[in-house]
């Protein structure tokens, strides 16, 4: 499909950095599928952001290649996600870790102390690390 704006991210493999409102809009699209600007705006709880605020943000997301225009019905543009929830989460986590110089221990310590990291989370992480370790071992 086409885009009205020049894509400044077109030659980059890095996922775009998304603002809080952009993430909220992406969450609507990930949950509901392809939507018009009006449908996205109506998915927000009251008091909703203005239609024009959502519209401008949707067009910014298109420029960042996080959303893509999939069709046009009458005068309504229908947008769908161009990145996955996992890709957006990965970018957020990478940004968070960069605040700590890439160190994971302060983040893990906070999660443990705040009670947000459960023993089941740790076991799942251990399984993932073991699986990754097996993949990396040459045969």
C-alpha positions in Angstrom: 0.0 0.0 0.0 1.0 3.6 -0.2 1.8 6.1 2.5 1.3 9.9 2.3 4.4 10.7 4.2 8.1 10.0 3.6 9.2 7.1 5.7 12.2 8.2 7.8 12.4 4.6 9.2 12.3 2.8 5.9 16.0 1.8 5.8 16.3 1.0 9.5 15.8 -2.4 11.1 15.3 -0.8 14.5 11.8 -0.7 15.8 10.3 2.8 16.2 10.2 4.3 19.6 6.5 4.8 20.6 5.0 7.3 23.0 2.4 6.3 25.6 -0.5 7.4 23.4 1.0 5.6 20.4 1.2 2.4 22.5 -2.4 2.8 23.5 -3.5 3.2 19.9 -1.4 0.1 19.0 -3.0 -1.8 21.7 -6.5 -1.1 20.2 -5.3 -2.2 16.8 -3.6 -5.4 18.2 -6.7 -6.3 20.1 -9.4 -5.4 17.5 -7.5 -5.8 14.2 -7.7 -3.3 11.3 -9.6 -0.1 12.4 -10.5 3.4 11.2 -9.4 6.4 13.1 -13.0 6.8 14.5 -13.0 3.2 15.7 -9.7 3.7 17.4 -10.9 6.9 19.1 -14.2 5.2 20.2 -12.2 2.4 21.8 -10.7 4.8 24.4 -12.4 5.2 27.7 -14.1 8.5 28.6 -12.8 11.2 28.6 -11.5 10.2 25.1 -8.7 12.1 23.3 -10.0 14.3 20.5 -10.6 12.7 17.1 -7.9 15.0 15.6 -5.4 14.0 18.3 -6.0 10.3 17.5 -5.9 11.0 13.7 -2.6 12.9 13.9 -1.0 10.2 16.1 -2.2 7.4 13.7 -0.6 9.2 10.8 2.6 9.5 12.9 2.4 5.8 13.5 2.1 5.2 9.8 5.2 7.4 9.2 7.1 5.3 11.8 5.9 2.2 10.0 4.1 0.9 13.1 0.7 1.1 11.4 0.0 0.6 7.7 -2.9 1.8 5.6 -4.7 -1.4 4.4 -7.7 0.1 2.6 -10.0 3.0 2.2 -13.7 2.8 2.6 -15.4 6.0 1.3 -13.4 8.7 3.1 -12.3 6.5 6.0 -8.8 5.1 6.0 -8.4 1.6 7.6 -5.1 0.9 9.4 -3.6 -2.3 10.7 -0.5 -3.0 12.8 2.7 -3.3 10.9 4.7 -4.3 14.0 3.8 -7.0 16.6 3.1 -6.4 20.2 6.3 -8.4 20.9 8.4 -6.1 18.7 7.1 -3.0 20.5 7.6 -4.6 24.0 11.2 -5.6 23.0 12.0 -2.0 22.0 10.6 -0.7 25.4 12.6 -3.2 27.4 15.8 -2.4 25.4 15.1 1.3 26.1 14.6 0.6 29.8 17.8 -1.4 30.0 19.8 1.3 28.3 18.9 3.6 31.2 20.8 1.2 33.4 23.8 0.9 31.0 22.5 -2.4 29.7 22.7 -4.0 33.2 19.8 -6.3 34.1 20.5 -6.8 37.8 19.0 -3.4 39.0 15.8 -4.1 37.0 15.6 -7.7 38.3 16.3 -6.6 41.9 13.5 -4.0 41.6 11.1 -6.6 40.2 11.9 -9.0 43.0 11.6 -6.3 45.8 8.3 -5.0 44.4 6.8 -8.5 44.3 6.3 -8.2 40.5 8.6 -11.1 39.7 7.2 -14.5 40.8 8.9 -17.8 41.3 7.1 -19.0 38.2 8.5 -16.1 36.2 12.0 -17.1 37.3 11.4 -20.8 36.4 10.1 -19.7 33.0 13.2 -17.5 32.5 15.4 -20.4 33.4 13.7 -22.6 30.9 14.2 -20.0 28.2 17.9 -19.6 29.1 18.4 -23.3 28.9 16.7 -23.5 25.5 18.8 -20.6 24.3 22.0 -22.2 25.6 21.2 -25.5 23.8 20.6 -23.6 20.5 24.0 -21.8 20.8 26.1 -24.9 21.5 27.8 -26.1 18.3 27.3 -29.8 17.5 
